[in-house]
Amino acid sequence: VAFLLMPGASRGGDELPRLRIPPTATEVRLELTLKGVAAMRLRAFLRSADGVEAWSQGGLTATGTALVLTVPSVVFANDEYVLSVEGQGAAGSYEAAGDYHFRVVRK
């Protein structure tokens, strides 16, 4: 299953992008549009609506203005999620690079 996410959607509304995951899916490919972080080292955190971390990955790099993540489908339940991306700055510390809000519907 592939899903394109763009920054800017907010939590708590019906306007959230919906990711539909069929029962046979083993992986979900999340394609993120990034702004201004293509050269940074990145890390990503997936959290459920109640703030519980469901998945994370570090050591990521973007291709142009896109970041592609492959997440095991078992991570997702019928819930709202926020995928947070952080970029490592010149000083070595990480700072927020974008949040992506969406809702999962398991079929």
C-alpha atoms as a printed R data frame, in Angstrom:
    type eleno elety resid chain resno       x      y      z
1   ATOM     1    CA   VAL     A     1   0.000  0.000  0.000
2   ATOM     2    CA   ALA     A     2   1.396  3.431 -0.931
3   ATOM     3    CA   PHE     A     3   0.247  6.728  0.573
4   ATOM     4    CA   LEU     A     4   1.341 10.298 -0.249
5   ATOM     5    CA   LEU     A     5   1.392 12.769  2.665
6   ATOM     6    CA   MET     A     6   1.844 16.510  2.557
7   ATOM     7    CA   PRO     A     7   2.444 18.704  5.619
8   ATOM     8    CA   GLY     A     8  -0.307 20.940  6.911
9   ATOM     9    CA   ALA     A     9  -3.377 18.791  7.668
10  ATOM    10    CA   SER     A    10  -4.535 19.271 11.238
11  ATOM    11    CA   ARG     A    11  -5.734 16.725 13.755
12  ATOM    12    CA   GLY     A    12  -9.258 16.117 14.890
13  ATOM    13    CA   GLY     A    13 -11.325 16.592 11.785
14  ATOM    14    CA   ASP     A    14 -12.954 14.673  8.985
15  ATOM    15    CA   GLU     A    15 -10.630 16.443  6.533
16  ATOM    16    CA   LEU     A    16  -7.693 14.223  7.543
17  ATOM    17    CA   PRO     A    17  -6.253 12.145  4.709
18  ATOM    18    CA   ARG     A    18  -7.392  8.519  4.999
19  ATOM    19    CA   LEU     A    19  -5.039  5.598  4.587
20  ATOM    20    CA   ARG     A    20  -6.978  2.433  3.753
21  ATOM    21    CA   ILE     A    21  -5.053 -0.731  4.559
22  ATOM    22    CA   PRO     A    22  -6.374 -4.019  3.154
23  ATOM    23    CA   PRO     A    23  -6.034 -7.172  5.298
24  ATOM    24    CA   THR     A    24  -3.472 -8.675  2.919
25  ATOM    25    CA   ALA     A    25  -1.033 -5.723  3.132
26  ATOM    26    CA   THR     A    26   2.237 -6.433  4.933
27  ATOM    27    CA   GLU     A    27   3.873 -3.028  4.426
28  ATOM    28    CA   VAL     A    28   2.768  0.567  4.022
29  ATOM    29    CA   ARG     A    29   4.880  2.886  1.899
30  ATOM    30    CA   LEU     A    30   4.566  6.480  3.113
31  ATOM    31    CA   GLU     A    31   5.764  9.128  0.668
32  ATOM    32    CA   LEU     A    32   6.294 12.492  2.364
33  ATOM    33    CA   THR     A    33   6.683 15.853  0.679
34  ATOM    34    CA   LEU     A    34   9.379 17.852  2.496
35  ATOM    35    CA   LYS     A    35  10.173 21.551  2.509
36  ATOM    36    CA   GLY     A    36  13.757 22.739  2.976
37  ATOM    37    CA   VAL     A    37  15.230 19.613  4.597
38  ATOM    38    CA   ALA     A    38  16.478 17.572  1.640
39  ATOM    39    CA   ALA     A    39  20.169 17.728  2.670
40  ATOM    40    CA   MET     A    40  19.625 16.936  6.352
41  ATOM    41    CA   ARG     A    41  19.938 13.664  8.156
42  ATOM    42    CA   LEU     A    42  16.405 12.775  9.207
43  ATOM    43    CA   ARG     A    43  14.474 10.661 11.680
44  ATOM    44    CA   ALA     A    44  10.756  9.879 11.837
45  ATOM    45    CA   PHE     A    45   8.335  9.040 14.656
46  ATOM    46    CA   LEU     A    46   4.822  7.648 14.221
47  ATOM    47    CA   ARG     A    47   2.463  8.270 17.140
48  ATOM    48    CA   SER     A    48  -1.182  7.383 17.659
49  ATOM    49    CA   ALA     A    49  -3.795 10.027 18.513
50  ATOM    50    CA   ASP     A    50  -3.210  9.445 22.227
51  ATOM    51    CA   GLY     A    51   0.541 10.105 21.859
52  ATOM    52    CA   VAL     A    52   1.820  6.532 22.068
53  ATOM    53    CA   GLU     A    53   4.806  5.920 19.809
54  ATOM    54    CA   ALA     A    54   4.001  3.107 17.389
55  ATOM    55    CA   TRP     A    55   7.129  3.147 15.215
56  ATOM    56    CA   SER     A    56  10.305  5.136 14.588
57  ATOM    57    CA   GLN     A    57  13.300  5.117 12.285
58  ATOM    58    CA   GLY     A    58  16.515  7.127 12.200
59  ATOM    59    CA   GLY     A    59  19.393  7.585  9.774
60  ATOM    60    CA   LEU     A    60  17.075  8.671  6.961
61  ATOM    61    CA   THR     A    61  17.906 10.838  3.956
62  ATOM    62    CA   ALA     A    62  15.538 12.460  1.513
63  ATOM    63    CA   THR     A    63  15.622 12.229 -2.258
64  ATOM    64    CA   GLY     A    64  15.087 15.775 -3.482
65  ATOM    65    CA   THR     A    65  12.029 17.012 -1.621
66  ATOM    66    CA   ALA     A    66  10.651 13.547 -0.858
67  ATOM    67    CA   LEU     A    67  11.143 11.063  1.954
68  ATOM    68    CA   VAL     A    68   9.916  7.504  1.503
69  ATOM    69    CA   LEU     A    69   9.293  5.272  4.521
70  ATOM    70    CA   THR     A    70   8.306  1.618  4.608
71  ATOM    71    CA   VAL     A    71   6.355  0.749  7.752
72  ATOM    72    CA   PRO     A    72   5.050 -2.734  8.698
73  ATOM    73    CA   SER     A    73   1.254 -2.729  8.350
74  ATOM    74    CA   VAL     A    74   0.809 -4.392 11.766
75  ATOM    75    CA   VAL     A    75   1.840 -1.078 13.347
76  ATOM    76    CA   PHE     A    76  -1.444  0.523 12.286
77  ATOM    77    CA   ALA     A    77  -4.877  0.190 13.896
78  ATOM    78    CA   ASN     A    78  -8.088  2.108 13.099
79  ATOM    79    CA   ASP     A    79  -6.953  5.411 14.591
80  ATOM    80    CA   GLU     A    80  -5.579  8.870 13.879
81  ATOM    81    CA   TYR     A    81  -1.808  9.223 13.615
82  ATOM    82    CA   VAL     A    82   0.812 11.915 13.415
83  ATOM    83    CA   LEU     A    83   4.097 11.208 11.659
84  ATOM    84    CA   SER     A    84   6.760 13.647 12.857
85  ATOM    85    CA   VAL     A    85   9.970 14.188 10.923
86  ATOM    86    CA   GLU     A    86  13.026 15.823 12.483
87  ATOM    87    CA   GLY     A    87  16.169 17.022 10.717
88  ATOM    88    CA   GLN     A    88  19.658 17.178 12.156
89  ATOM    89    CA   GLY     A    89  21.117 20.667 11.980
90  ATOM    90    CA   ALA     A    90  24.744 21.736 11.609
91  ATOM    91    CA   ALA     A    91  25.202 21.762 15.389
92  ATOM    92    CA   GLY     A    92  24.161 18.104 15.564
93  ATOM    93    CA   SER     A    93  20.848 18.633 17.344
94  ATOM    94    CA   TYR     A    94  17.518 17.628 15.816
95  ATOM    95    CA   GLU     A    95  14.700 20.053 15.116
96  ATOM    96    CA   ALA     A    96  11.163 19.644 13.813
97  ATOM    97    CA   ALA     A    97  10.970 19.374 10.023
98  ATOM    98    CA   GLY     A    98   7.274 18.547  9.621
99  ATOM    99    CA   ASP     A    99   4.213 16.812 11.017
100 ATOM   100    CA   TYR     A   100   1.853 14.734  8.903
101 ATOM   101    CA   HIS     A   101  -1.591 13.909 10.296
102 ATOM   102    CA   PHE     A   102  -3.779 11.146  8.861
103 ATOM   103    CA   ARG     A   103  -6.402  8.581  9.752
104 ATOM   104    CA   VAL     A   104  -6.056  4.812  9.192
105 ATOM   105    CA   VAL     A   105  -8.968  2.652  8.126
106 ATOM   106    CA   ARG     A   106  -8.329 -1.083  8.169
107 ATOM   107    CA   LYS     A   107 -10.645 -2.932  5.823
